[in-house]
Amino acid sequence: MNSASIWVIGPIAWDTVLYVPQIPTSGRFLHANSHHERAGGQGFNVASGIKSADLPVNLVGYVGNDSVGSNLREAISESGLSSKYIQTFDSPSPHVTILVEKSGERTMIGMEKNLLAKISSLSLPVKPGDIVVWPFWVDAFFPMLQEISGICTTIIGSNSLNSAEDISGDILVLSNGEVDRPETLEKFKSRFSKIIVTDGANGSTLFHDDKEVAIRAMEIDVVDSTGAGDSFLAGVVLSQYENRSAIDMLTVSTIWAGLTTANQQSIPVNWKFVAQELSKNAVKK
């Protein structure tokens, strides 16, 4: 039995979501078709998805000392996650406005200063064999990455290519939009055991041991793409925890992302729905 714990270190934010016909042009007025208030943020989204699979996951992040922070802590509790490693700062909680178009594509606007670098992650009781995940990378995490390198499995997500440090680890998950040129990707292949590049409707590719494994995106009517990347990353983490193959890792992650985008939400759909879809695929084969 796997005794490892999973640590997800990243943003927790309140999302104000506006579903609009299209993004308005400068100076114009546009009325939203509907609007939602919900808990989100890459750290919370990924951790809640993993928690729905009943895996031992710890969320590490921060909220502000305000009503939004209280709402976020309540959402964390309702998801089954613990707030033990959630710090409270004397500042506004992270808040994001998200415009979701009819196509499901989203535009995000951060409304508060990002204080993620202030999280004192080095004090975490991480043990050898644990999986440590940074859905959004900031270089303040580099000392911890160095500390646990070779001891824990490390998984790094978006913003990693902007690092000023020579980061390395086990799995790097990027979107195609982050890769400015082929040589950038080549540089990181020597630093990570696995690199996964997602490309929306075009699917995703996993690079490992000088091999490439590619999979098409799930065919589904996209309603809200906000949680696609976070659901995909949750699938990567779960697959690593369960020691799944490269193709299974991509399959799990792709299905999780697809099912989530079919709903007006950013939190990954409950794992049971992913498991059901995987069973259907197995039967078809």
Secondary structure, DSSP 8 states (H G I E B T S, - for coil): -----EEEE---EEEEEEE-SS---TT-----SEEEEEEE-HHHHHHHHHHHTT--EEEEEEEESSHHHHHHHHHHHHTT---TTEEEESS---EEEEEE-TTS-EEEEE-S---GGG--GGGS---TT-EEEEEE--GGGHHHHHHHBTTBEEEEEETGGG-SS---EEEEEEEGGG--SHHHHHHHHTTEEEEEEE-GGG-EEEEETTEEEEE-------S--TTHHHHHHHHHHHHHHTT--HHHHHHHHHHHHHHHHTSS-SS---HHHHHHHHHHHHHH-
